[in-house]
Amino acid sequence: MEIRLNQEMLDALKQAKHIPNDVQKDIDAARPEPGVSPARYRLHLSDDEAMELSELLQWHVRTDPATGQASVETAAYADLIRLIMETQL
């Protein structure tokens, strides 16, 4: 599976805690797509790694009680979960 990330999503992944080594290697290997501005990064994951990452990120998402939406600090994680789910369909 290939997921295209923006810089904010990649930075959030690099800040996430408890990422398994196999998934961390994939994150570290994400490279920018040539000629695309703003920069987009290709993240290659197996289906199992994508599910693993999605489940882990769900623990990181916090919602704003007033809006029910992901907090500003965790919105990138919620966006990543959504991208993984859309890519799996």
Buried (B, 14 or more C-beta within 10 A) or exposed (E): BEBBBBEEBBEBBEEBEEBEEEBBEBBEEBEBEEEEEEEBBBBEBEEEBBBBBBEBBEEBBBEEEEEEEBBEEBBBBBBBBEBBEEBEE
